[in-house]
Amino acid sequence: MSLDLKMQDKFTWVLEKFSSLKDQCYSPVFTVAGCNWRLLSFLKGAKNDRYFSVYLDLEPGSLPPGWRREVKFSITLDNVCPNTDRVLGGPCFFDAKSNIWGFQDFLLLEKLVNIAEGFLVNDRLTIVAEVDVLPSITRLHLVLEDASRGRDPNTVACVTETCDYVLMEIQSDKETVDINGFVVVSSKAESVRRILERHPDISVEFRGKNQQLRNACMNFLLSLIETMCQSLEELSNEDLVEADVALTYLRDAGFKVDWLEKKLDQLKEKKEEEMSGLARLHEIEERLQKLKLLFVDLESQLQKEKVEALVARAPLSFNDGVCRFSGFCGFVGESLFSYAWKQGPSLYSLSFMSNGTE
């Protein structure tokens, strides 16, 4: 593939259990234009602990000698509410020395951790990076870029610079639909209709008058249902606890979610059954492994006993019989002479004469 071809890619990074993450986090590596990239986030800000910071990091070791490219990129914080994604981005030059660019003041932490804002769903944050690597730049480009070191405020900042420039905020252009006063993206419209058809009184006591709050609560409900529809293998006990907290939040907001509480109770029971079943399986597997080892040991002993039994059954050869008989006679003769000597001369003489000697 030619290095002069424009190459672009989209990478999604999901930060699970956001509240328990360390301050500095790296995403898995992804490849664009033959180079390795990753996202870097500071949960308490790179310089200002009131803000969430995000950067795009290029691994210098993956670069060919002299590599330098203009890169257009954007970083998006997904939001469950329509038209409220937080998107920042713009063009900048990447090389081995200037390899980390991003946003120090990406979003106020207070806004990020507020569930009603729609960025955190079940303690999960989704960040999407779009990276577009432009063709290699000519010397003219380099001259022009070097001659314009005085940066415009509408440029993204390198992490090594003291200032932090913000490019632009782009609102998502997702199509939306109004269903009974709840504005949702078109892809979720059918799900909302089905919920309202089966549970028409779900929002009768809902006290939220603010449209953004209404939308946030409905999207929160949809996310909760999606979570509960996962397989038991995917659902952890922590997920079920968070679902319980989410239901409490929706109930306090005025949603009638008794039917969903029953479903959650059923899920908890099934999860307990699954955990108990897995524990029994583990116990049986351990016992089976011990029995297998015992079987191998008994099999080995059995083979050994068979060999010893075959040796014991083997008949004596003629030579073995003669040698053993001669040895037995010699032993008997020596024993008689010894006995006669101990009994006295007369018995010894008799014994001696019995052997044919005067």
TIZA-301443 format. One line per 4 residues: number of its first residue (from 1); their letters; for each residue x, y, z of C-alpha. Coordinates in Angstrom, 2 decimals, always signed. Layout:
! TIZA-301443
NUM> a> X,Y,Z  ...
END
This chain:
! TIZA-301443
1> msld> +0.00,+0.00,+0.00  +1.35,+3.44,-0.91  +2.24,+5.72,+1.98  +0.65,+8.62,+0.04
5> lkmq> -2.83,+7.14,+0.37  -5.11,+8.66,+2.95  -5.85,+6.18,+5.68  -8.48,+6.56,+8.36
9> dkft> -10.10,+4.48,+11.06  -12.60,+4.64,+13.88  -11.78,+3.22,+17.31  -14.17,+2.71,+20.24
13> wvle> -12.90,+2.52,+23.80  -15.29,+1.43,+26.56  -14.14,+2.17,+30.11  -15.89,-0.31,+32.39
17> kfss> -16.32,+0.39,+36.13  -15.33,+4.00,+35.56  -15.63,+5.00,+39.22  -12.93,+2.50,+40.27
21> lkdq> -10.40,+3.32,+37.52  -7.00,+4.84,+38.19  -6.36,+8.48,+37.32  -4.37,+7.69,+34.16
25> cysp> -5.66,+5.08,+31.69  -4.49,+3.85,+28.29  -6.72,+2.24,+25.69  -5.74,-0.88,+23.73
29> vftv> -3.51,-0.17,+20.74  -5.09,+0.29,+17.28  -3.36,+0.70,+13.93  -3.83,+3.45,+11.34
33> agcn> -1.47,+4.14,+8.40  +0.80,+1.35,+9.58  +1.44,+3.08,+12.93  +0.29,+2.23,+16.45
37> wrll> -2.07,+4.62,+18.22  -3.90,+4.64,+21.54  -6.04,+6.95,+23.65  -4.85,+8.39,+26.94
41> sflk> -7.27,+9.71,+29.56  -6.77,+11.51,+32.86  -9.79,+11.01,+35.10  -8.75,+13.92,+37.30
45> gakn> -7.33,+16.08,+34.56  -3.81,+16.34,+33.17  -3.30,+19.74,+34.83  -6.68,+20.80,+36.19
49> dryf> -8.37,+18.26,+38.47  -11.78,+19.79,+37.70  -11.69,+18.46,+34.14  -11.56,+15.13,+32.34
53> svyl> -8.64,+15.08,+29.86  -8.27,+12.95,+26.71  -5.35,+12.67,+24.28  -4.44,+10.76,+21.12
57> dlep> -1.04,+9.08,+21.55  +1.15,+7.89,+18.65  +3.76,+5.25,+19.53  +7.13,+6.67,+18.28
61> gslp> +8.68,+3.21,+18.02  +6.19,+2.26,+15.28  +7.23,+5.16,+13.01  +9.52,+4.87,+9.97
65> pgwr> +12.57,+7.19,+10.04  +11.59,+10.80,+9.31  +7.85,+10.07,+9.50  +5.74,+13.22,+9.79
69> revk> +2.07,+13.54,+8.86  -0.85,+15.85,+9.20  -3.61,+14.07,+11.07  -7.23,+15.08,+11.40
73> fsit> -8.86,+13.46,+14.38  -11.84,+13.80,+16.65  -12.60,+12.39,+20.09  -16.21,+11.77,+21.12
77> ldnv> -17.75,+11.09,+24.51  -20.91,+9.11,+23.79  -24.09,+10.36,+25.41  -27.34,+8.41,+25.69
81> cpnt> -29.28,+11.62,+25.10  -29.68,+12.64,+21.44  -27.63,+15.55,+20.11  -25.55,+15.82,+23.28
85> drvl> -22.39,+13.87,+22.43  -19.26,+15.78,+23.43  -16.97,+15.95,+20.37  -13.66,+17.78,+20.05
89> ggpc> -11.12,+17.51,+17.26  -9.11,+19.09,+14.48  -5.90,+18.87,+12.42  -2.37,+18.67,+13.83
93> ffda> +1.06,+17.34,+12.87  +2.35,+14.11,+14.38  +5.97,+12.94,+14.40  +8.36,+11.14,+16.76
97> ksni> +8.71,+14.20,+19.02  +5.19,+15.64,+18.84  +3.36,+12.37,+19.30  +0.64,+13.20,+21.85
101> wgfq> -2.14,+15.67,+21.07  -5.46,+16.21,+22.78  -7.60,+18.17,+25.18  -6.74,+19.07,+28.74
105> dfll> -10.18,+20.51,+29.55  -12.29,+18.04,+27.60  -15.26,+18.02,+29.99  -15.99,+19.12,+33.53
109> lekl> -15.74,+16.12,+35.86  -18.83,+17.31,+37.71  -20.80,+17.04,+34.48  -19.21,+13.76,+33.46
113> vnia> -20.03,+11.86,+36.66  -23.58,+13.23,+36.89  -25.79,+10.34,+35.76  -28.50,+12.72,+34.58
117> egfl> -26.06,+14.20,+32.04  -26.07,+10.89,+30.15  -22.34,+10.25,+29.71  -21.98,+7.53,+32.33
121> vndr> -24.32,+4.55,+31.91  -24.03,+1.72,+34.43  -20.62,+3.13,+35.42  -19.51,+2.73,+31.80
125> ltiv> -17.98,+5.49,+29.65  -17.64,+5.17,+25.86  -15.00,+7.15,+23.96  -14.81,+7.08,+20.16
129> aevd> -11.75,+8.30,+18.24  -11.74,+8.95,+14.49  -8.26,+9.26,+12.99  -7.57,+10.43,+9.44
133> vlps> -3.90,+10.36,+8.38  -3.32,+12.63,+5.37  -0.77,+12.05,+2.57  +2.90,+12.78,+3.22
137> itrl> +3.68,+16.48,+3.30  +6.08,+18.22,+0.92  +8.86,+20.61,+1.83  +6.55,+23.49,+0.96
141> hlvl> +4.09,+22.27,+3.57  +6.88,+22.09,+6.11  +8.03,+25.62,+5.32  +4.50,+26.98,+5.58
145> edas> +3.84,+25.09,+8.82  +7.12,+26.23,+10.38  +6.45,+29.80,+9.31  +3.10,+29.83,+11.06
149> rgrd> +4.18,+28.84,+14.57  +1.84,+31.43,+16.05  -1.07,+29.14,+16.65  -4.67,+30.06,+16.13
153> pntv> -6.87,+29.45,+19.20  -8.84,+26.95,+17.12  -6.11,+24.28,+17.18  -5.66,+21.20,+19.26
157> acvt> -2.83,+21.25,+21.79  +0.16,+18.98,+22.11  +0.49,+17.48,+25.58  +4.01,+18.94,+25.87
161> etcd> +2.79,+22.52,+25.35  +1.82,+24.79,+28.23  -1.40,+26.05,+26.65  -4.47,+23.99,+25.87
165> yvlm> -6.33,+24.92,+22.68  -9.80,+23.67,+21.94  -10.86,+23.27,+18.35  -14.55,+22.90,+18.13
169> eiqs> -17.52,+21.16,+19.65  -19.53,+19.13,+17.21  -23.00,+18.02,+18.12  -24.09,+14.64,+16.83
173> dket> -26.48,+14.83,+13.91  -28.45,+11.72,+14.80  -32.06,+11.73,+13.65  -34.53,+11.92,+16.52
177> vdin> -38.19,+11.02,+17.04  -40.68,+12.41,+19.58  -42.73,+9.64,+21.19  -45.25,+10.75,+23.82
181> gfvv> -43.02,+13.63,+24.87  -39.79,+11.62,+24.90  -37.24,+12.53,+22.22  -35.07,+9.55,+21.28
185> vssk> -32.83,+8.60,+18.38  -34.66,+6.87,+15.56  -32.82,+3.61,+16.14  -34.43,+3.35,+19.60
189> aesv> -37.88,+4.60,+18.63  -39.36,+1.13,+18.15  -38.12,+0.01,+21.58  -39.74,+3.04,+23.24
193> rril> -43.04,+2.41,+21.43  -43.11,-1.19,+22.60  -42.42,-0.14,+26.20  -45.21,+2.46,+26.15
197> erhp> -47.65,+0.02,+24.51  -47.06,-2.72,+27.07  -46.80,-0.33,+30.03  -48.88,+2.75,+29.14
201> disv> -48.81,+4.04,+32.73  -45.03,+3.90,+33.07  -44.58,+7.69,+33.00  -47.95,+8.85,+34.38
205> efrg> -46.37,+9.98,+37.64  -43.13,+11.18,+36.07  -42.44,+14.62,+37.50  -39.78,+15.77,+35.06
209> knqq> -40.89,+18.78,+33.02  -37.50,+19.63,+31.57  -37.19,+18.05,+28.12  -33.52,+17.15,+28.54
213> lrna> -34.28,+15.41,+31.84  -37.21,+13.52,+30.29  -35.01,+12.34,+27.42  -32.20,+11.38,+29.79
217> cmnf> -34.52,+9.28,+31.95  -36.00,+7.45,+28.97  -32.55,+6.72,+27.55  -31.47,+5.63,+31.01
221> llsl> -34.41,+3.21,+31.09  -33.49,+1.85,+27.65  -29.87,+1.32,+28.69  -31.03,-0.49,+31.82
225> ietm> -33.27,-2.82,+29.80  -30.43,-3.50,+27.34  -28.18,-4.40,+30.27  -30.77,-6.76,+31.73
229> cqsl> -31.22,-8.45,+28.35  -27.61,-9.61,+28.34  -26.82,-13.26,+28.94  -26.14,-14.40,+32.50
233> eels> -22.58,-15.15,+31.48  -22.07,-11.48,+30.52  -23.89,-10.10,+33.57  -21.82,-9.79,+36.72
237> nedl> -23.12,-9.42,+40.26  -21.87,-5.82,+40.14  -24.05,-5.22,+37.07  -27.10,-6.47,+38.96
241> vead> -26.31,-4.21,+41.92  -25.96,-1.23,+39.57  -29.24,-2.19,+37.89  -30.90,-2.13,+41.31
245> valt> -29.54,+1.37,+41.92  -30.74,+2.47,+38.47  -34.24,+1.16,+39.15  -34.33,+3.09,+42.42
249> ylrd> -33.33,+6.24,+40.54  -36.09,+5.76,+37.94  -38.68,+4.93,+40.59  -37.77,+8.06,+42.56
253> agfk> -38.10,+10.10,+39.36  -41.70,+8.91,+39.01  -41.44,+5.96,+36.60  -43.57,+2.90,+37.34
257> vdwl> -41.05,+0.11,+37.01  -42.63,-2.63,+39.14  -42.60,-4.97,+36.13  -38.89,-4.33,+35.65
261> ekkl> -38.17,-4.93,+39.33  -39.79,-8.37,+39.02  -37.60,-9.11,+36.01  -34.53,-8.03,+37.97
265> dqlk> -35.50,-10.29,+40.88  -35.81,-13.18,+38.43  -32.40,-12.33,+37.02  -30.90,-12.32,+40.51
269> ekke> -32.39,-15.75,+41.23  -31.10,-17.13,+37.93  -27.69,-15.62,+38.61  -27.61,-17.29,+42.03
273> eems> -28.62,-20.60,+40.43  -25.90,-20.13,+37.82  -23.27,-19.39,+40.48  -24.39,-22.38,+42.57
277> glar> -24.34,-24.59,+39.49  -20.87,-23.40,+38.56  -19.68,-24.08,+42.11  -21.08,-27.62,+41.95
281> lhei> -19.51,-28.16,+38.55  -16.16,-27.02,+39.91  -16.48,-29.37,+42.87  -17.41,-32.32,+40.62
285> eerl> -14.52,-31.54,+38.28  -12.10,-31.55,+41.21  -13.46,-34.87,+42.47  -13.31,-36.32,+38.97
289> qklk> -9.70,-35.20,+38.61  -8.80,-36.90,+41.88  -10.54,-40.10,+40.74  -8.66,-39.97,+37.45
293> llfv> -5.36,-39.70,+39.32  -6.41,-42.59,+41.58  -7.36,-44.65,+38.52  -3.94,-44.02,+36.95
297> dles> -2.22,-45.02,+40.20  -4.28,-48.22,+40.53  -3.66,-49.05,+36.88  +0.08,-48.72,+37.48
301> qlqk> -0.09,-50.95,+40.58  -2.14,-53.51,+38.67  +0.44,-53.75,+35.89  +3.20,-54.15,+38.47
305> ekve> +1.34,-56.98,+40.24  +0.73,-58.71,+36.90  +4.45,-58.68,+36.13  +5.32,-60.09,+39.58
309> alva> +2.66,-62.80,+39.23  +4.04,-63.87,+35.84  +7.55,-64.11,+37.30  +6.30,-66.27,+40.19
313> rapl> +4.46,-68.63,+37.81  +7.50,-69.28,+35.63  +8.61,-73.07,+35.88  +12.20,-74.03,+36.87
317> sfnd> +14.58,-75.20,+34.15  +16.58,-78.52,+34.45  +19.77,-76.68,+35.39  +17.95,-74.65,+38.01
321> gvcr> +16.53,-77.86,+39.51  +19.91,-79.70,+39.67  +21.73,-76.74,+41.15  +19.13,-76.19,+43.77
325> fsgf> +18.98,-79.95,+44.71  +22.79,-80.21,+45.05  +22.88,-77.18,+47.17  +20.21,-78.63,+49.41
329> cgfv> +22.13,-81.95,+49.91  +25.36,-80.19,+50.74  +23.58,-78.06,+53.27  +22.04,-81.17,+54.95
333> gesl> +25.43,-83.01,+55.11  +27.21,-80.10,+56.70  +24.44,-79.76,+59.22  +24.72,-83.47,+60.28
337> fsya> +28.50,-83.31,+60.78  +28.16,-80.21,+62.86  +25.50,-81.81,+65.02  +27.57,-85.01,+65.56
341> wkqg> +30.65,-83.11,+66.68  +28.66,-81.20,+69.25  +27.18,-84.47,+70.67  +30.53,-86.18,+71.36
345> psly> +33.31,-88.30,+69.81  +31.31,-91.50,+69.66  +28.50,-89.96,+67.70  +31.00,-88.09,+65.54
349> slsf> +32.85,-91.40,+64.78  +29.57,-93.01,+63.90  +28.76,-90.14,+61.65  +32.21,-90.35,+60.10
353> msng> +31.88,-94.11,+59.50  +28.48,-93.61,+57.92  +30.28,-91.58,+55.30  +32.49,-94.60,+54.46
357> te> +35.65,-93.57,+56.33  +37.56,-95.69,+58.90
END
